[in-house]
Amino acid sequence: MNNLKQLERLRKTHRLIQLETTGTPLELSKKLHVSLRQTYLLLEQLKEFDAPLKFNRRTKTYYYEFDFELTINISIQVMAREKLTNIYAGQSFSNYLFSLQGRCSKPNYLSYIKTKLDVAG
């Protein structure tokens, strides 16, 4: 889930920069609900993507020097029970979900997915 949160923060940062409403780095960190250090890491990540990122000291906001578009796509694929059985060497996916449940911070989410797979499968 951390990767999804990171991608969502990056998307939100990009949007605020496009709107030129980031404010100072401290204000941006408050808008993103992250530490100041994490905010600088997000800005650095945008620069690694060759974002033409600049800071306007007069208006105290980040902006793009010229047009820059960042598209983030997240895809989740649900597989039929038969395919999952083959992937996990014959072990039923229900048992696999149960074993994962102890490693996940949101056990209700795994139960929800299991229910959806039982209905679909």
PyMOL commands that set and color helices and strands:
alter all, ss='L'
color gray80, all
select helices_A, chain A and resi 2-19+25-32+36-48+81-87+93-101+107-120
alter helices_A, ss='H'
color red, helices_A
select strands_A, chain A and resi 53-56+61-64
alter strands_A, ss='S'
color yellow, strands_A
deselect
rebuild
show_as cartoon
